[in-house]
Structure formats: C-alpha cells, structure tokens
Amino acid sequence: MIIDVCQISEKGLEIKKNFPIDSSLIEEFDGFYLEKIDLYVTLKMIREGIRARGTVKSNVLLDCSKCAEAYNLFIDSSFDILLLPVENLEEGKSSLGNDDLESIFYKDDKIDIKHLGYEQVFLAVPQTPVCDDKCKGICPNCGENLNHSKCKCENKISSEFGILLDKIKR
C-alpha cells in the first residue's frame, strides 16, 4: 500500500491495515514464517518530515537458538519514527549520521506502508530467539534436547564449557 504524502492532512492520516504475506519480502529476511501483519499507524506532518506512530502485531515462527526447535512468537510492538524525504540527504554524503539512523527515508513523496509494517515486525524479532527463558538447549556431545529428556552421554564432555553443561544437567 503506497501513501502519497499529499494525502496527509493537517489532522494527520490514520491507517489500519492487515497485510497478507508477501513472499518476496520474507525471502529478504531469512524466510521465517509470518502469519499476517496487523498495522495501525498515524502519520502526521511535522516540521522535520512525517511522524509515524503506531503498533504492529504478527505471529512469527522462529527456531530457538538453544534447542533448535520451532516456536511461535507473538509480536505486539509500538513504534514512533520519523519519515524523511530522501532528498533531505545532502548530495555527496556517502554515510549516514546518528540522526539519520533514527529515521526512515521515502522517495518521490511516496511512503510504502506495507514495507513499514514488515520492517517494524523484523525489528521486533530478537537476534537470538529463545523458545522459553528456562530452555536448557541441546547436549553438544549427543545432541539430545535437554528440555525433553536427560542427556544419554556416558562420558563427560571435555571442553571449556563442560562445567556449565554439568550444571544444566542437574
């Protein structure tokens, strides 16, 4: 869904949108499954550009970084960002400053609301997803999922992490 900046009145523009999955955008972000994206955003013109405030909700299927099992993570995230025209970037400037990193740029007075929704979901996904705070992970020796059963290893693991793994098994 593309919004033309001229559609935003002085009072602002309120958008409620449910996005089906766009596989071309998912492939860009490592292919984890999204159920759908519910986006609520208010766009308001301010002196610097356009302020976008809202919430994004979705279910994401992730693999736990400890036990490698798939689990669902419900995303319910709020955002408050500044949208700026790409023309505001100084010509010849080859890098972004700290202020630029807190902004999203749009081109030709068009804002892609769908992409904004996807981006906010992906920002809410943890870098190292864990299925549960109490996840015990897998045994690095035999590969047993320690959440489901005790390790079947007879030999102690000879590594610098052996002490830590002994504590997990207890």
N, C-alpha and C positions, 0 to 999 in steps of 0.2 A: 504494500500500500504506500503510494507516494503522496506526500502532502506538499502542496505549493505554499511557500512562505506567505504569499498574499492572502491565503485562506485564514490566517491567524488574525483575529480581530483584536481590538484593544482589551476586551474582556478575556481573551485567550481562546484556545481551542481545546476541547475535551474529547478524547478518543478512547473508546472501549472496543477492543478488538480481540478476537480469538483466531489464532493462526494455525492452520494445518501445517503439517511437517513439510519442509522444503528440503528434499534430499541433497540438493546441490550445496546448501548452506551447512548441512550436517557433516558432509564429507570433509569440508574445510576444517572441522573441529573434531577430528578423530573418530567420527562415526558412532558416538553413543546415542542411544535411542531417546527421543523426546516424544512424550505422549501428545502434547499440544502446548501452545503458549497462550496464556491469557494476559493481555496487556491493558493497563489503564494508565493513560498519560495525559497530563495537561501541559499544553505548550503556551507560553506567554512571552510576548515580545518585551525585552528589556534593552537598556541602552547598549550593552555589550553584544547582544545577539538574541538568542531564544533560550529561555529556561524551560527545561523538560523535567517535570516531577511526576512520579508515578510509582506503580508497582507492577511486578511481573511474577506470574505463577506458572509452574510447569512440573511435570514428573520427569525425572531423568534416570535412566538405567546406567549404573556405573559398576565397575569392577573394584572390589575392595583392594586396597594396596597392601593389606596384611595377609588376608586369606585367599585372595583372588576369586572370591565368589561374587556373582552379580547381585546387586541390591537396588531398590528404588530409593531415590532421594527426592522428596518434595521440596521444590524451590518456591519460596514466598519472599521476595526481596523488594525493597524500596530503593528508589534512586532519585537523585537530584543532580542533574548535569546541565552544562552549558553547551548549546549548539552554536557554532560559529561558521560563517561562510568561509570556504577555503580561500577566497580572495583576500581575506584578512591576513593570511600568512605573508610575510614580507618576501618580495621577489629576491631570489638568490640565496635565501636562507635554506641551508641544507640539513639542519637538525631542528628538533623541537625543544623548546624550553620547558621548565617545570609547569608553568601556567598552561601551556599548550597540551600537556599530558592529561589535564583535568577536563579537557574539552573534546567534543566530537565535532568534526567538520562536515559540512554539507556543500554541495556544488550546484550551481545554476538555480538557486532558490528552491531546491527540491530536497525534501527530507524523506528518507526511506524508513518509515515507521516499523515495518516488518524486520528490517535489519537491526534497528534499535532494540526491538524486543529480544531477538536472538542474542545479540551482544550482551544484554543485561543478564540473561539466563546463564550464558557461558562465564560471565564474570562472577556469578554466584556459586559456580561449581568449585569445590575445594581442589587444590592442587594435588593433594594426596588423600583421595577419598577413603574413608574407613566405614565399614558397614555398621559398626557399633563401637562405643567407647571401650567396651570390655572385650573386643576382638583379640584373640590370642595368636592369630596368624597361623602359619604352617611351619612344620618342622623342616629346617633346611637340610636335614640328613635324609629323612624318608619321605617327606612331602605330605605327611598326614596333617589334615586340618585339625588343629588343636581345639577348635570350638566344638567339634563333634565327638572326638574321642582322644584318649591319651596316646602319646607317641609310642610306636612299637619298636623303637630303636633299642637295641641291647647295649650298644657301645655309646659311651659319652662322646659328645661332639667335640672334636678338637679344633677349636677356633677361638679367636678373641671374644666371641660372643657366647661362648659356652656357659659362662656364669649367668648371664642374663637368661638364656634358654632354660637352664636348670630351675630358675625362679618361676618361669612361666609354667613349667610342667607341674609344679606343686599345687 
